[in-house]
Amino acid sequence: MISENLLEVRQEIQNSCALVSRNPEEVNLVVVTKSVGTQEMTTLYQLGERNFAENRVDVLLEKQEALKAFPGIQWHFIGHLQRRKVKKVIHTIDYFHALESLKLAEEIQKRATKVLSCFVEVNVSGEESKQGVSPAELLSFIQALQPFDKIKVVGLMTMAPFEADEVEQLAIFNQLRSLQEMINDLAYDYAPCTDLSMGMSNDFSAAIQAGATYVRVGSALFKE
């Protein structure tokens, strides 16, 4: 069933790219494995997937240990990261998708021994339940990260409301793309901001149409 679901997701990525004349190779599928174990991850690895994401530090570390014999995995941390847990995870991940405060940036700077690729989380929808800097605060936040030589802002991340329809999804994702282009145009060495992490199982098609380069898909891959 996982193999069939993966084929469906890959086909949807291709179809969504075709709608806006994009190359599907521009879109990285990040498999969100927080609801499954290492057996399902192994299956996806054998099917060619290499980007895996977790949102809990302890679970991430357990799965990394279990899959340490598998070369080439890119590990993504996609959840809220408590400052006290930064030291546990900072050297084991390749991408962090939820940088949303200077205090967290300071902790990463203090603990990191290598540069970490980060997405700044932007609360485009303005939902109180979501983390992230506001669009109005984004530029000053990016500029405040300049002293931190262990952080590289590779892009921006956002989430649309779960109940949003496609029109609202597209509006939110297009706004994030506009913000990404604004930061990219500034040509900061520490913040190239070339990528967009947006789109999950229920809305990754809209995200791709708006320019997503990383989509975070879980339930669509593991449905029965």
Secondary structure, 3 states (H helix, E strand, C coil): CHHHHHHHHHHHHHHHHHHCCCCHHHCEEEEECCCCCHHHHHHHHHCCCCEEEECCHHHHHHHHHHCCCCCCCEEEECCCCCHHHHHHHCCCCCEEEEECCHHHHHHHHHHCCCCEEEEEEECCCCCCCCCCECHHHHHHHHHHCCCCCCEEEEEEECCCCCCCCHHHHHHHHHHHHHHHHHHHHCCECCECCCEEECCCCCCHHHHHHCCCCEEEECHHHHCC
